[in-house]
Amino acid sequence: MPATECQRRPGDLRPECRLIALMNQKGGVGKTTTAVNLAAALAEQGRATLLVDLDPQAHASLHVGFSADDNSSTVYDVLLESRSPETASTCVERALVHVEDNLWLIPASVDLAAAETELAPAPDRRERLSRALGALQGRFDVVIIDCPPSLGLLTLNALSAAREVIVPMQAHFLALQGVGRLLETVSLVGAEANPELRVSGVVLCMHEETTRHAREVVADLDRFFADSAGQSVPWAGARVLRPPIRRNIKLAECPSFGQTIFQYAPSCPGAEDYRALAQGLIAEWDRLLARRAADEPAPPVVVSAASREAQTTAS
């Protein structure tokens, strides 16, 4: 898939881009599956969407059919070369890959595993991704960042660049315990590197709502977020995002074909769930933007001296 320039149509412009980091320090919870298919669902709904694969395993890139070669420019190059706004703009443009309508990718490769060591001496090592994405300002409605399952320099770059965090998880007791620690981590990192970072909520993956254990875990999560409302914590407005993503074999199969769930089985339960999840996020975001627009004061009317003189003469 060749890289193509992202062209924006005037009717598609959004006043703000939504930058979302998908993060969980535990592997195998459906994080990459959610990153890819949520991005694809948002693109299907007409939103210009960028998927950033920040995991050295490069599973998100493979999921959409991208395989790096010696001539590929990847997120590794973006991080290493984004030493200034000018170099960031050049390298991020070179790395963009067009996947399908409204969906673009900044891919990863195994080289990314060396980035943490190579960036360690750089004083701006946490800001490289933020600088690169800043060069794309106005080009996308949504940016989805697939974080690695660890709290290293790559994840710190994601948390510095993002405005919000979504946590994919399974409704298991041990996963529930891990969410609390993860939220504390986001709070600590955000306080130092990105004070405006907020946790939007949790996406339940591979969900089996018929089991009593799953229902109890979801109820615990709902209570936890309800109790956090109004507190001075980054997850004060977080919630369990619905619908949950049901366990569906099609979601496990589609990466082996290099396809999103909407290309592979667009009518299966997994596609239905990610589509509904995307529609809910879009509706929520549009309502927020509408409220912000309504609250903004009208711009002052500036009357030039010549206009005042003409009005005086006319009167």
C-alpha positions in Angstrom: 0.0 0.0 0.0 1.7 3.2 -1.1 1.7 6.3 1.1 -0.8 8.9 -0.1 -1.4 12.4 1.0 -4.4 12.8 3.4 -6.8 15.1 1.6 -9.5 16.8 3.7 -12.9 17.8 2.3 -14.3 21.0 3.7 -17.4 19.2 5.0 -15.3 16.7 7.0 -13.3 19.3 9.0 -13.6 19.1 12.8 -12.6 22.0 15.0 -10.5 19.7 17.2 -8.8 16.3 16.8 -9.5 13.6 19.3 -6.1 12.0 20.3 -6.7 8.6 22.1 -4.1 6.3 23.5 -5.2 2.7 24.0 -3.2 1.4 26.9 -3.0 -1.6 29.1 0.2 -3.0 30.7 -1.3 -6.5 30.5 -1.0 -8.2 27.1 -3.6 -10.3 25.4 -6.6 -8.2 26.5 -7.7 -7.1 23.0 -5.8 -3.8 22.9 -4.5 -4.0 19.4 -7.8 -5.6 18.1 -9.6 -2.6 19.6 -7.1 -0.1 18.3 -7.4 -1.4 14.7 -11.1 -2.0 14.6 -12.2 1.1 16.5 -10.1 3.1 14.1 -11.7 1.3 11.1 -15.2 1.8 12.6 -14.5 5.6 13.0 -13.3 5.7 9.4 -16.4 3.8 8.2 -18.5 6.6 9.9 -16.7 9.2 7.7 -14.1 10.4 10.2 -10.6 10.9 8.9 -8.7 8.6 11.3 -5.0 7.9 11.9 -3.9 4.7 13.5 -0.4 4.9 15.1 1.3 1.6 15.8 3.6 2.2 18.7 4.1 -1.4 19.6 7.4 -3.1 18.5 5.4 -6.3 17.8 3.9 -4.3 14.9 0.6 -6.3 15.2 -1.6 -3.3 14.3 0.4 -2.8 11.1 0.1 -6.5 10.2 -3.6 -6.5 11.1 -4.3 -4.0 8.3 -2.0 -5.8 5.8 1.2 -3.7 6.1 4.6 -5.4 6.3 7.7 -3.2 6.5 10.6 -3.7 4.2 14.0 -2.0 3.9 12.5 1.0 2.2 9.6 1.5 4.5 9.4 4.6 6.8 7.9 3.7 10.1 7.2 5.2 13.5 10.7 4.3 14.5 12.0 6.8 11.9 9.4 9.3 13.0 10.6 9.2 16.6 14.3 9.2 15.8 14.1 12.1 13.3 11.5 14.4 14.9 14.1 16.7 16.5 12.4 19.8 15.3 9.0 20.8 13.8 10.6 20.9 10.3 12.1 17.4 10.5 9.0 16.1 12.2 6.8 17.3 9.3 9.0 15.7 6.7 9.4 12.3 8.3 5.7 11.9 9.4 4.5 12.7 5.9 6.9 10.0 4.6 5.6 7.4 7.1 1.9 7.9 6.3 0.2 4.8 4.7 -3.2 5.0 3.2 -5.2 1.9 4.3 -8.7 2.6 3.0 -11.2 5.4 2.8 -10.7 7.7 5.8 -8.1 5.5 7.4 -4.3 6.1 7.5 -1.5 4.3 9.4 1.8 5.2 10.8 3.3 1.7 10.9 5.7 0.0 13.2 8.5 -2.6 12.7 10.7 -4.6 14.9 13.3 -1.8 14.8 11.1 0.1 17.2 12.4 -2.0 20.0 15.7 -0.2 19.8 14.1 3.3 19.9 14.0 3.5 23.7 17.8 2.9 24.0 18.6 5.3 21.1 16.4 8.0 22.4 17.5 7.7 26.0 20.1 10.5 25.8 17.8 13.0 24.1 16.4 15.7 26.4 13.1 15.7 24.3 12.7 12.0 24.2 9.2 12.1 25.6 8.0 14.7 23.1 9.0 13.2 19.8 5.6 11.7 19.0 3.7 14.8 20.1 5.9 16.9 17.8 5.3 14.6 14.9 1.5 14.5 15.3 1.5 18.3 15.7 2.8 18.5 12.1 -0.4 16.8 11.0 -2.7 19.4 12.7 -6.0 19.8 11.0 -5.6 16.7 8.9 -7.5 14.1 11.1 -10.6 13.9 13.2 -9.3 11.1 15.4 -5.8 9.7 16.2 -5.7 6.2 17.8 -2.4 5.2 19.3 -1.8 1.5 20.0 0.6 1.5 23.0 2.9 -1.4 23.8 2.0 -3.5 26.9 4.6 -1.8 29.1 5.4 1.5 30.7 8.5 2.5 28.8 9.6 5.4 26.7 7.2 4.5 23.9 4.2 4.6 26.2 5.4 7.8 27.7 5.5 9.3 24.2 1.9 8.2 23.7 0.7 9.6 27.0 2.5 12.9 26.3 0.9 13.2 22.9 -2.7 12.0 23.7 -5.5 13.9 25.3 -7.3 10.9 26.6 -6.7 7.2 27.5 -9.1 4.3 26.8 -8.3 1.0 28.6 -9.2 -2.2 26.8 -9.6 -5.1 29.3 -11.4 -8.3 30.0 -14.0 -8.6 32.7 -11.8 -10.7 35.0 -10.9 -10.2 38.7 -7.2 -9.9 38.1 -7.7 -7.5 35.2 -9.9 -5.4 37.5 -7.1 -5.2 40.0 -4.7 -4.1 37.3 -6.9 -1.2 36.2 -6.5 0.6 39.5 -2.7 0.5 39.2 -2.9 1.6 35.5 -5.0 4.6 36.4 -2.5 5.6 39.1 0.2 5.3 36.5 -1.7 7.6 34.1 -2.2 10.1 36.9 1.6 10.1 37.8 2.7 10.4 34.2 0.1 13.0 33.4 1.0 15.2 36.3 4.6 15.4 35.0 4.3 15.3 31.3 0.7 16.1 30.3 -1.6 17.6 33.0 -4.6 17.7 30.6 -4.5 13.9 30.0 -7.8 12.2 31.0 -9.1 8.7 31.1 -12.3 8.4 29.0 -13.1 4.8 30.1 -12.8 1.1 29.7 -13.7 -1.0 26.7 -14.7 -4.6 27.7 -13.1 -7.1 25.2 -13.8 -10.8 24.5 -16.8 -10.2 26.7 -19.2 -13.0 27.9 -22.0 -11.2 29.7 -23.9 -14.4 30.5 -21.3 -15.3 33.2 -22.0 -14.2 36.7 -18.3 -13.3 37.2 -18.3 -10.9 34.3 -21.4 -9.2 35.5 -19.9 -8.7 38.9 -16.7 -7.2 37.5 -18.6 -4.8 35.3 -20.8 -3.8 38.3 -17.6 -3.1 40.3 -16.2 -1.0 37.5 -19.5 1.0 37.2 -19.4 1.7 41.0 -15.7 2.6 40.9 -16.2 5.2 38.2 -19.4 6.5 39.8 -17.6 7.0 43.1 -14.8 8.9 41.2 -17.1 11.4 39.6 -16.3 14.9 40.8 -13.0 14.0 42.3 -9.7 15.6 41.3 -8.4 12.6 39.4 -7.8 12.0 35.6 -10.5 9.4 35.6 -13.2 11.5 37.2 -15.4 11.4 34.0 -14.5 7.9 33.0 -17.0 5.1 32.6 -17.5 1.6 31.1 -17.9 2.2 27.4 -20.7 0.4 25.8 -21.5 -1.8 24.1 -18.9 -4.4 25.3 -17.1 -6.3 22.5 -18.5 -9.8 22.5 -16.2 -12.8 22.1 -16.2 -13.5 18.4 -14.0 -15.8 16.4 -14.1 -13.5 13.4 -12.1 -10.9 15.3 -9.4 -13.5 15.9 -9.4 -14.6 12.2 -9.3 -11.3 10.4 -5.6 -10.3 11.3 -4.3 -13.4 9.5 -5.9 -12.0 6.3 -4.5 -8.5 6.8 -8.0 -7.1 7.1 -10.1 -5.1 9.6 -13.3 -6.8 10.8 -15.2 -4.5 8.4 -13.3 -5.8 5.5 -13.4 -9.5 6.6 -16.9 -10.0 8.1 -18.8 -6.6 8.2 -22.0 -8.2 9.6 -20.6 -10.3 12.3 -21.2 -9.5 16.0 -17.6 -8.2 16.4 -18.2 -5.7 13.6 -21.6 -4.7 15.0 -20.0 -4.0 18.5 -17.1 -1.9 17.2 -19.5 0.0 14.9 -21.8 0.8 17.8 -18.9 1.8 20.0 -17.6 4.2 17.4 -21.1 5.7 16.8 -21.4 6.3 20.6 -18.0 8.0 20.8 -18.8 10.2 17.7 -22.2 11.2 19.1 -20.6 12.1 22.5 -17.8 14.1 20.8 -20.2 16.0 18.6 -22.4 16.9 21.5 -19.3 18.2 23.4 -18.2 20.3 20.4 -21.7 21.7 20.0 -21.8 22.7 23.7 -18.4 24.3 23.4 -19.5 26.3 20.3 -22.6 27.5 22.1 -20.6 28.7 25.1 -18.1 30.6 23.0 -18.8 34.4 23.0 -19.4 36.0 19.6 -16.3 37.6 18.1 -16.2 41.4 18.6 -17.3 43.5 15.7 -14.3 45.6 14.6 -15.3 48.9 12.9 -12.6 50.6 11.0 -12.0 54.3 11.2 -13.1 54.7 7.6 -16.4 52.9 8.4 -17.0 55.2 11.4 -16.4 58.2 9.3 -18.8 57.0 6.6 -21.5 56.3 9.2 -21.0 59.8 10.7 -21.3 61.4 7.3 -24.4 59.5 6.4 -26.1 60.5 9.6 
